Amino acid sequence: MPARTAYPLQLPGLTATDDIDTVINWGLGADSSAYLARMLTDPAGHGIDLDRTVVLYMATGSEWPETRLLAQEFILPLLREHGVRFVQLARNGHLASDGITVLDDSRHAERLHTRGAWTLWEEMETVGTVPQQAGTRKCSLRAKGDVGDRWICAVMGGRPFRQIIGFNADEAGRCLKDQANSKLAGRTGEFPLVDWGWGRRECEGYLLERFNVHWPKSYCTFCCFPISMGSLPAHMERMRNHPGIAGEVLRLEYTAMSLNPNAKLYGKKSLLGLFDPTQERDQACLEAFQRELDMPWALYRVRRLFLLSADGGHRPVMRSTERIGLGSPAQLAHKVTAVSQRFGIAVERDHQYGRARAWLRPRRPAWPMAEELFATAPARVIDKQDKNFEQHWDALVSGSAAQLPFV
């Protein structure tokens, strides 16, 4: 595990007087890798002064193995050969105040650091959720955009600079959003792949011709966007090629769905529902999932509040998650069933994988409303409650229903 190093900080090469005017974002994928590989054939011809350029990589901790290997085998040697300054960063923790970690800052990087002290996976797992498809890509902003921006602010000190982003020619809309949303002082965004007219196909074709390899998409193993990117079949093949990873992601989704049945990884579709147990390769993934579930489980009390704002709009959902006890899946399911039956409360059982769930207060169709349930799941979720939750709960739920006697 890399040492935790948070800003503000003074390190060699980390000052506002660095003579840098160009920042290149590298996400390991085909687009930004194709740009780097082509640009390094003639840096000056592409308007790059390597002495005043830095390549930034933000580690999320859950990149696919083949992407890491390709980046390390083909792009890292090019960066070393040309003496390119390569800075590898990661977030230090869940809170912005935790700072960021400089995993490496070198012109002769020997390896790719794929994770830091904090990862997106750990954040998702400990709160019992999965990435959300709706709205902005908050995962990417937290683990990549915010991290890179903090390093840039510390180093550039507000000086003018250009930031080269590897959006391809098929993604003109992302370029416009980037320009509109960027708040970095002195920044000018540039999108050379768009200028070259290189879409995804051209980027992959260049890498295939140059290195004789197919360069797959770069994204986290538990990303929710393959279904909206139209690449779900290729994503499922990746899962089948890595059944151990598939098992981990299935556990993440199963835990989230235990606490919230709507927490399917792909919106209306669950990853678990996409595997066919009659197919040998799918069965290998499901067996890996079963092994992942072989751990201590917990019984959780989960409450949610669906409140309205002053103007009648929907406020962000508030949640309280409390661990009630530990045990094996069978022990906890028996306990939930026995206690719930005494009070005439129906229990949902998943006999195949072990979950038990009892609804004290089911969700209603209309806001405002409260929801309360007890559910069993792998014991990876921590106690967590939104600020002022109890105050809002008591205000909405008059004469709150008594808890079931699980303790």
C-alpha positions in Angstrom: 0.0 0.0 0.0 1.5 3.4 -1.0 2.2 5.9 1.8 -0.6 8.3 2.4 0.5 11.8 1.5 -2.1 14.6 1.6 -1.9 18.2 0.4 -0.9 20.9 1.3 2.6 19.5 0.9 6.1 20.4 -0.4 7.7 17.6 -2.5 10.4 17.7 -5.1 8.8 18.8 -8.4 5.6 19.9 -6.6 5.7 23.7 -6.5 3.8 26.5 -8.1 7.0 27.5 -9.9 7.2 24.3 -12.1 7.8 25.3 -15.7 4.7 23.3 -17.0 2.3 24.6 -19.6 0.8 21.3 -20.8 -1.1 18.6 -18.9 -2.1 15.4 -20.7 -4.8 13.2 -19.1 -4.2 9.5 -19.6 -6.9 7.1 -18.7 -5.2 3.9 -20.0 -7.9 3.4 -22.7 -7.6 3.2 -26.4 -8.3 6.9 -27.1 -5.8 8.6 -24.8 -3.2 5.8 -25.4 -3.5 6.3 -29.2 -3.0 10.0 -28.8 0.2 9.4 -26.7 1.6 6.8 -29.0 1.1 9.0 -32.1 2.2 12.2 -30.4 5.4 10.7 -29.2 6.5 9.9 -32.8 7.0 13.6 -33.3 6.2 15.7 -30.1 7.3 19.0 -31.6 5.3 18.4 -34.8 2.2 18.0 -32.5 2.9 21.1 -30.6 4.3 19.5 -27.5 7.4 20.5 -25.6 8.1 17.5 -23.4 10.2 19.5 -21.0 7.1 21.5 -20.1 4.6 18.7 -20.3 3.2 16.3 -17.7 1.1 13.2 -18.2 -1.4 12.6 -15.4 -3.0 9.3 -14.5 -5.6 8.9 -11.7 -5.8 5.4 -10.3 -9.3 4.2 -9.3 -8.2 0.8 -8.1 -10.5 -1.4 -10.3 -9.1 -1.3 -13.8 -9.4 -4.4 -15.9 -6.2 -6.5 -15.9 -5.6 -6.5 -19.6 -5.9 -2.7 -19.8 -3.2 -2.4 -17.1 -0.9 -4.9 -18.8 -1.2 -3.2 -22.2 -0.6 0.2 -20.7 2.5 -1.1 -18.8 3.9 -3.0 -21.8 3.5 -0.5 -24.6 2.9 3.1 -23.3 5.1 3.2 -20.2 8.2 2.3 -22.2 7.4 5.1 -24.6 7.1 7.6 -21.7 10.5 6.4 -20.3 12.2 6.5 -23.7 11.2 10.1 -24.2 11.7 11.2 -20.6 8.1 12.2 -20.2 7.2 13.4 -16.7 4.5 10.9 -15.5 2.5 11.7 -12.4 0.3 9.0 -10.8 -2.3 10.1 -8.4 -5.1 8.7 -6.2 -7.6 9.9 -3.7 -6.7 9.5 0.0 -10.1 8.9 1.4 -13.9 9.4 1.1 -13.7 13.0 2.2 -12.2 15.8 0.2 -10.3 16.8 3.3 -8.5 13.5 3.2 -6.4 14.9 0.3 -4.7 13.0 -2.5 -1.7 10.7 -2.8 1.1 11.2 -5.2 1.8 7.5 -6.0 4.8 8.4 -8.3 6.2 11.4 -10.0 9.0 10.5 -12.4 10.4 10.8 -15.9 11.5 7.1 -15.8 8.4 5.4 -14.2 9.0 1.6 -14.0 5.5 0.5 -13.1 1.9 1.6 -13.1 0.4 2.1 -9.7 -3.2 0.9 -10.0 -4.6 1.9 -6.6 -4.0 4.2 -3.7 -5.1 4.3 -0.1 -8.8 4.7 -1.1 -10.7 3.1 -4.0 -14.1 3.6 -5.5 -14.8 -0.1 -4.8 -14.3 0.4 -1.1 -16.6 3.4 -1.1 -19.3 1.5 -2.9 -18.9 -1.7 -0.8 -18.9 0.0 2.6 -22.1 2.0 1.9 -23.8 -0.9 0.2 -24.5 0.6 -3.2 -23.5 0.5 -6.8 -22.7 3.3 -9.3 -25.7 5.3 -10.5 -26.5 5.7 -14.2 -28.7 8.8 -13.8 -27.1 12.3 -13.9 -23.4 13.0 -14.2 -20.6 10.4 -13.9 -20.0 11.2 -10.2 -17.6 8.2 -9.8 -15.3 9.5 -12.5 -15.5 13.0 -11.1 -14.6 11.9 -7.6 -11.8 9.4 -8.4 -10.3 11.1 -11.5 -11.5 14.7 -12.2 -11.3 16.1 -8.7 -8.0 14.3 -8.0 -6.3 15.7 -11.1 -7.7 19.2 -10.5 -6.3 19.3 -7.0 -2.8 18.4 -8.3 -3.1 20.9 -11.1 -4.2 23.7 -8.7 -1.3 23.0 -6.4 1.3 22.9 -9.2 0.0 25.5 -11.6 -0.9 28.1 -9.1 -3.4 29.7 -11.5 -0.9 30.1 -14.4 -2.2 29.6 -17.9 -1.9 26.0 -19.2 -3.6 23.7 -21.6 -5.1 20.4 -20.7 -5.2 17.7 -23.4 -8.1 15.3 -23.0 -8.5 12.1 -25.1 -12.1 12.5 -26.1 -12.5 11.0 -29.6 -14.3 12.4 -32.6 -17.4 10.4 -31.7 -17.7 12.3 -28.4 -18.0 16.0 -29.5 -20.7 16.5 -26.9 -18.3 15.6 -24.1 -15.9 18.3 -25.3 -18.6 20.9 -25.0 -19.6 19.8 -21.5 -15.9 19.8 -20.5 -15.5 23.4 -21.7 -18.7 24.5 -20.0 -18.0 22.8 -16.6 -14.3 23.4 -16.2 -13.5 25.8 -13.3 -9.7 25.6 -13.3 -8.1 29.0 -13.4 -5.9 29.5 -16.5 -7.0 26.3 -18.2 -7.6 25.8 -21.9 -9.0 22.4 -22.9 -7.8 20.8 -26.1 -9.1 17.7 -27.9 -6.6 16.6 -30.6 -8.4 13.4 -31.5 -11.4 15.4 -32.4 -9.2 17.7 -34.5 -7.7 14.7 -36.2 -11.1 13.2 -36.9 -10.2 10.0 -35.0 -13.2 8.2 -33.6 -13.0 5.0 -31.5 -12.4 2.9 -34.6 -9.5 5.0 -35.8 -7.9 4.9 -32.3 -8.2 1.1 -32.0 -6.9 0.7 -35.6 -3.8 2.8 -34.9 -3.0 0.8 -31.8 -3.6 -2.5 -33.6 -1.3 -1.4 -36.5 1.4 0.0 -34.1 1.5 -2.7 -31.4 -0.4 -5.6 -33.0 -2.9 -5.8 -30.1 -6.6 -5.0 -29.6 -6.9 -2.2 -27.0 -10.2 -2.6 -25.0 -12.2 0.1 -23.3 -10.9 1.4 -20.0 -13.4 1.5 -17.2 -13.9 0.0 -13.7 -14.9 -3.6 -13.4 -18.1 -2.6 -11.7 -19.0 0.3 -14.0 -22.7 0.8 -14.7 -22.2 2.4 -18.1 -21.4 -0.5 -20.5 -25.1 -1.0 -21.1 -25.6 2.6 -22.1 -22.4 2.6 -24.2 -23.8 -0.3 -26.3 -20.9 -2.5 -25.2 -22.7 -4.9 -22.9 -21.9 -8.0 -24.9 -18.2 -7.2 -24.9 -18.5 -6.4 -21.2 -20.0 -9.8 -20.4 -17.3 -11.5 -22.4 -14.8 -9.7 -20.1 -16.6 -11.0 -17.1 -16.5 -14.5 -18.5 -12.8 -14.2 -19.1 -12.3 -13.1 -15.5 -14.7 -15.2 -13.4 -13.0 -14.1 -10.2 -13.7 -10.5 -10.9 -17.3 -11.4 -12.0 -17.8 -13.0 -8.6 -16.6 -9.9 -6.8 -18.9 -7.6 -8.8 -21.8 -10.0 -8.3 -21.3 -9.8 -4.6 -21.2 -6.0 -4.7 -24.5 -5.9 -6.6 -26.1 -8.6 -4.4 -25.2 -6.7 -1.2 -26.6 -3.5 -2.6 -29.8 -5.2 -3.8 -30.2 -6.8 -0.4 -30.5 -3.4 1.2 -32.4 -1.9 -1.8 -34.0 -4.1 -4.4 -33.8 -1.3 -6.9 -30.0 -1.2 -6.8 -29.4 -3.2 -10.0 -26.1 -2.5 -11.6 -27.5 -1.7 -15.0 -30.7 0.2 -14.1 -33.5 -2.2 -14.8 -31.1 -5.1 -15.4 -29.0 -6.9 -12.8 -25.6 -8.4 -13.6 -26.8 -11.6 -11.9 -29.7 -11.9 -14.3 -27.4 -11.7 -17.3 -25.6 -15.0 -16.5 -27.1 -18.3 -17.7 -26.3 -21.1 -15.3 -26.6 -23.7 -18.1 -23.6 -22.2 -19.9 -20.2 -23.5 -18.7 -18.4 -20.1 -18.7 -21.4 -18.4 -17.0 -21.5 -21.1 -14.4 -17.8 -20.5 -13.6 -18.7 -16.9 -12.8 -21.7 -17.9 -10.6 -19.5 -20.4 -8.7 -17.0 -17.6 -8.1 -19.9 -15.6 -6.7 -20.9 -18.4 -4.4 -17.3 -18.4 -3.1 -17.5 -14.7 -2.5 -20.6 -15.1 -0.3 -18.7 -17.5 1.9 -17.9 -14.9 4.6 -19.6 -13.5 7.8 -22.9 -12.0 7.1 -24.8 -9.3 9.0 -28.4 -8.3 9.7 -29.1 -4.7 8.8 -31.8 -2.3 9.7 -32.3 0.0 6.8 -34.5 3.1 6.8 -35.1 5.6 4.0 -36.8 9.0 3.8 -38.3 10.3 0.5 -38.9 14.0 1.3 -40.2 17.0 -0.5 -38.6 20.4 -0.7 -40.4 23.7 0.1 -41.4 24.0 -3.6 -42.7 20.5 -3.8 -39.8 18.9 -5.6 -38.1 15.7 -4.6 -35.2 16.0 -2.2 -32.2 13.6 -2.3 -33.2 10.3 -0.6 -31.9 10.1 3.0 -30.8 6.8 4.5 -29.9 5.2 7.8 -28.1 1.8 7.8 -27.5 0.0 11.1 -25.8 -3.3 11.7 -27.9 -5.4 14.1 -25.8 -8.6 14.4 -23.4 -11.0 12.7 -23.7 -14.7 11.8 -23.9 -17.1 8.9 -26.4 -16.5 6.2 -28.5 -19.5 7.4 -28.4 -18.4 11.1 -29.5 -14.9 10.3 -32.2 -15.9 7.8 -33.6 -18.3 10.4 -33.7 -15.4 13.0 -35.4 -13.0 10.6 -38.0 -15.6 9.6 -38.8 -16.7 13.2 -39.1 -13.2 14.6 -41.0 -11.8 11.7 -43.5 -14.7 11.7 -44.3 -14.0 15.3 -45.4 -10.5 14.4 -47.2 -11.5 11.2 -44.6 -9.9 8.8 -43.9 -11.6 5.5 -40.3 -12.5 4.8 -38.6 -12.6 1.4 -36.2 -15.5 1.1 -33.5 -16.1 -1.5 -32.8 -19.8 -0.7 -30.1 -20.1 -3.5 -27.8 -17.3 -2.2 -29.0 -16.8 1.3 -30.7 -13.4 1.7 -33.7 -12.8 4.0 -35.6 -9.6 4.0 -38.5 -8.3 6.1 -40.4 -5.1 5.4 -41.8 -3.2 8.4 -42.7 -0.2 6.3 -42.9 -0.8 2.6 -42.3 2.0 0.1 -45.4 3.8 -1.1 -46.0 5.2 -4.6 -46.2 8.9 -3.6 -43.7 11.2 -1.8 -43.2 12.1 1.0 -42.8 8.6 2.5 -40.7 6.5 4.8 -39.3 3.0 4.2 -38.0 0.5 6.8 -36.7 -3.0 6.4 -34.5 -5.6 7.9 -32.2 -7.5 5.5 -29.3 -9.9 5.6 -26.2 -9.4 3.5 -22.4 -9.9 3.4 -20.9 -8.0 6.4 -19.1 -5.4 4.4 -21.5 -2.5 4.9 -20.8 0.0 7.7 -23.2 1.9 9.9 -24.0 5.1 8.2 -26.7 7.7 8.7 -27.4 11.0 6.9 -27.2 14.2 8.9 -30.4 15.1 10.8 -31.9 11.8 9.7 -33.6 11.0 13.0 -35.1 14.5 13.2 -36.7 14.1 9.8 -37.7 10.5 10.5 -39.5 11.5 13.7 -41.2 14.4 12.0 -42.6 12.2 9.2 -43.2 9.0 11.1 -45.7 9.8 13.8 -45.5 7.1 16.5 -42.7 5.2 14.8 -43.3 1.5 14.5 -41.6 -0.6 17.1 -38.5 -2.5 16.0 -38.6 -6.2 15.7 -36.8 -7.8 18.7 -33.7 -9.0 16.8 -31.4 -8.0 19.7 
